[in-house]
């Protein structure tokens, strides 16, 4: 099928922001962020959220849409992002989905419908209370009885996903397995043309990651983390588990220098980059731009623009 959206993906520090902005300028596009941490307000430095200068006047969407104490999810991302992508298409412009969270990208392209959940129903609190009084294994037994497929997929110690699966069944009468099966049977909402970024030699990506972390520290990452902690943002919430925030917060709260936390950030970022590459390499239709040590943005933009033209996307 003819593609209708452009995706720019790749591991952390691979140049996605710069390429997406350049392509948006060349192709009359707007950027839709697909980064699970850039959705949070007040988390700018550690998430490498694009600055106004990096945006280059291009509209960027799905930034700063949640507060740090909220547990933002892929379901909410799809719900929020689909109307934005549809709006860009309706304006005759090109949606450029750019980011490193593969789960968000894939589910947005699919337009995945998630099992309904009523957060104010009190059901979550009731199930959490049962975990405290009866223990998670008791609820696991219930899940194994009503949805053995989900029980087989979910780790026995994964309380969050176990409770989510039970919530779906108890509130809708359908298992989460059935909801997922019905959703996956639907045709994808969008057809993406995917440009994936990497480096021809792994050490060059590691150097980029290390340099980015050093730049984050110079820009004030320690102060950003302190500000979140001082505001009472719980360290266990989803936002504070992000790479760059968790490690700095642990260092500060244990009385160690933030610089020690920064070295841990470099390690965790490299590990995360490996996982991202594994995810994106599963896409056999992706076109790869493999940078040399110094990325050639102009050449990559020329290559990508030609692909867009050839595909009929623009």
C-alpha positions in Angstrom: 0.0 0.0 0.0 1.1 3.6 -0.6 2.5 5.0 2.6 0.8 8.0 4.2 3.2 8.8 7.1 6.9 9.1 7.4 8.7 7.5 10.4 12.2 8.5 11.5 13.5 6.2 14.2 16.7 4.9 15.7 18.6 4.6 19.0 19.2 7.4 21.4 21.6 10.1 20.2 21.4 8.9 16.5 20.3 12.2 15.0 16.5 11.7 14.7 15.6 15.2 15.8 17.8 16.9 13.3 16.8 14.7 10.4 13.0 15.0 11.2 13.2 18.8 11.3 15.1 19.0 8.0 12.7 16.6 6.2 9.7 18.6 7.6 11.1 21.8 6.1 11.8 20.1 2.7 8.5 18.2 2.6 6.0 20.5 4.2 5.7 18.3 7.2 5.0 18.4 10.9 6.8 16.3 13.5 4.9 13.9 15.9 7.2 12.9 18.7 7.3 9.1 19.6 9.3 9.3 22.8 7.8 7.9 25.9 9.6 10.4 28.2 9.4 13.6 26.1 5.6 13.5 26.8 6.4 14.8 30.4 6.4 18.4 31.3 9.4 19.8 33.3 11.6 17.0 31.9 13.5 18.7 29.1 17.3 18.2 29.5 17.4 14.5 30.5 14.9 13.5 27.7 16.8 15.5 25.0 13.6 17.3 24.2 14.1 19.4 21.1 14.8 23.0 21.8 13.1 25.8 19.8 16.3 26.2 17.8 16.4 22.5 17.0 12.7 22.6 15.9 13.6 25.2 13.3 10.1 26.6 13.2 8.5 23.2 12.5 5.4 22.3 14.5 6.3 19.5 17.0 3.5 17.5 18.6 3.2 15.1 21.6 5.7 17.0 23.7 4.7 18.2 27.3 1.3 16.5 27.3 1.5 14.9 30.8 2.7 15.8 34.3 5.7 13.8 35.8 3.5 12.1 38.4 1.2 10.6 35.8 1.7 7.1 34.5 1.5 7.8 30.8 0.9 4.7 28.7 1.1 3.5 25.1 -2.7 3.3 25.0 -2.9 7.0 26.0 -0.3 7.9 23.5 -2.2 6.3 20.6 -5.4 7.9 21.8 -3.7 11.3 21.9 -1.6 11.0 18.7 -4.1 9.6 16.3 -6.2 12.8 16.1 -3.0 14.8 15.6 -1.8 12.7 12.7 -5.3 12.8 11.2 -5.3 16.5 11.5 -1.9 16.9 9.8 -3.1 14.7 6.9 -6.4 16.7 6.7 -4.3 19.9 6.3 -2.5 18.3 3.4 0.8 18.2 5.2 3.1 15.2 5.9 3.1 13.6 9.4 6.7 12.8 10.4 6.6 10.4 13.4 10.1 10.7 15.0 11.4 9.0 18.1 13.1 6.0 19.7 10.1 4.3 21.4 9.4 1.5 19.0 6.3 0.4 21.0 4.7 3.8 20.5 5.6 4.0 16.8 4.2 0.5 16.0 1.0 1.0 17.9 0.4 4.4 16.4 0.9 3.0 12.9 -1.6 0.2 13.7 -4.0 2.7 15.3 -4.2 0.0 18.0 -7.4 -0.1 20.0 -6.8 -1.0 23.6 -9.1 -2.6 26.0 -11.3 0.0 27.8 -10.5 0.9 31.3 -12.3 3.2 33.7 -9.7 4.7 36.1 -12.3 6.1 38.4 -14.2 2.9 38.9 -12.4 2.0 42.1 -11.6 -1.4 40.7 -7.8 -0.8 40.6 -7.8 0.2 44.3 -9.9 -2.8 45.2 -7.4 -5.2 43.4 -4.4 -3.4 44.9 -6.0 -3.9 48.4 -6.5 -7.6 47.7 -2.8 -7.8 46.7 -1.9 -6.3 50.1 -4.2 -8.6 52.1 -4.2 -11.8 50.1 -1.0 -11.6 48.1 -0.4 -11.5 44.4 -0.4 -15.3 43.9 -4.1 -15.4 44.9 -4.9 -12.9 42.1 -2.7 -14.8 39.7 -4.8 -17.9 40.3 -7.9 -15.9 39.3 -6.1 -14.7 36.1 -5.0 -18.3 35.3 -8.6 -19.4 35.5 -10.2 -16.7 33.4 -7.4 -15.9 31.0 -4.7 -18.6 30.9 -3.1 -17.1 27.8 -2.5 -13.7 29.5 -1.3 -15.5 32.6 1.2 -17.4 30.5 2.5 -14.1 29.0 2.7 -12.1 32.2 5.6 -12.8 34.6 4.3 -14.1 38.0 5.8 -11.1 39.8 4.5 -8.5 37.4 1.8 -6.9 39.6 1.0 -4.0 37.2 0.2 -6.2 34.2 -1.6 -8.8 36.3 -4.0 -6.2 37.7 -4.5 -4.6 34.3 -5.5 -8.0 32.8 -8.0 -8.6 35.7 -9.3 -5.0 35.4 -10.1 -5.6 31.7 -11.9 -8.9 32.4 -13.9 -7.7 35.4 -14.9 -4.4 33.8 -15.8 -5.6 30.3 -16.5 -9.3 30.6 -13.9 -10.0 27.9 -10.3 -11.1 28.6 -7.5 -8.9 27.6 -6.3 -11.7 25.2 -9.7 -11.4 23.4 -9.5 -7.6 23.2 -5.9 -7.8 21.8 -6.9 -10.5 19.3 -9.8 -8.4 18.0 -7.7 -5.3 17.8 -4.8 -7.0 15.9 -7.3 -8.4 13.4 -8.1 -4.9 12.2 -6.1 -3.4 9.3 -3.5 -0.8 10.2 -4.6 2.8 10.4 -1.5 4.1 8.7 1.1 2.8 6.3 4.5 4.1 7.3 7.6 4.7 5.2 10.4 4.1 7.7 13.8 5.7 7.8 16.0 4.1 10.6 19.3 5.6 11.8 22.5 4.0 13.1 26.3 4.3 12.8 28.5 2.1 10.7 30.7 1.5 13.8 29.2 0.9 17.2 31.9 2.9 19.1 30.8 6.1 17.2 27.3 5.8 18.7 28.8 5.2 22.1 30.9 8.4 21.8 27.8 10.3 20.8 25.9 9.0 23.8 28.7 9.8 26.2 29.0 13.3 24.8 25.3 13.9 25.0 25.2 13.0 28.7 28.2 15.3 29.3 26.3 18.1 27.5 23.1 17.3 29.6 25.1 17.7 32.8 26.6 21.0 31.5 23.1 22.3 30.7 21.8 21.5 34.2 20.5 18.0 34.4 21.4 17.8 38.1 19.3 20.9 38.8 16.4 19.5 36.7 16.4 16.3 38.8 16.6 18.2 42.1 13.7 20.3 41.0 11.5 17.3 40.4 12.5 15.7 43.7 11.9 19.0 45.6 8.5 19.2 44.0 7.6 15.9 45.6 7.6 13.8 42.4 7.8 10.2 43.7 11.0 8.4 42.7 9.0 5.3 41.9 6.7 6.9 39.3 7.2 6.1 35.6 8.7 9.4 34.7 11.4 9.2 37.4 12.4 5.7 36.2 13.6 7.3 32.9 17.3 6.9 32.1 19.0 10.1 33.2 16.6 10.8 36.0 16.7 7.5 37.9 20.5 7.4 38.1 21.0 11.0 39.0 18.2 10.8 41.7 19.8 7.7 43.2 23.1 9.4 43.4 21.7 12.6 45.0 19.5 10.7 47.5 22.4 8.6 48.6 24.7 11.6 49.1 27.0 10.8 46.1 28.1 13.3 43.5 25.7 13.7 40.6 28.7 13.0 38.3 28.7 9.4 39.5 25.1 9.1 38.5 26.0 10.5 35.1 28.5 7.7 34.4 25.7 5.3 35.2 23.5 7.2 32.7 26.0 6.6 30.0 26.1 2.9 30.6 22.3 2.5 30.8 21.9 4.6 27.7 24.2 2.3 25.7 22.3 -0.7 26.9 19.1 0.9 25.9 20.4 1.8 22.5 21.1 -1.9 21.9 17.6 -2.8 22.8 16.3 -0.1 20.5 18.3 -1.4 17.6 17.1 -4.9 18.2 13.5 -3.6 18.0 13.9 -1.5 14.9 15.8 -4.2 13.0 12.7 -6.4 13.1 11.1 -4.1 10.5 12.2 -5.6 7.2 10.7 -2.7 5.3 12.8 0.0 7.0 15.4 1.9 5.0 18.6 2.4 7.0 20.8 5.4 7.1 24.2 4.3 8.5 26.2 7.4 9.5 29.9 7.6 9.5 31.6 9.1 12.6 30.4 12.6 11.6 26.8 12.4 10.4 26.1 13.9 7.0 22.7 15.4 7.6 22.4 16.8 4.1 23.1 13.5 2.4 20.7 11.7 4.7 18.0 14.2 3.9 18.6 13.9 0.2 18.4 10.1 0.4 15.2 10.3 2.5 13.6 12.9 0.3 14.2 10.7 -2.8 12.6 7.7 -1.0 9.6 9.8 -0.1 9.2 11.0 -3.7 9.7 7.5 -5.2 7.1 6.0 -2.8 4.5 8.5 -3.8 4.2 9.8 -0.2 4.9 13.3 -1.4 
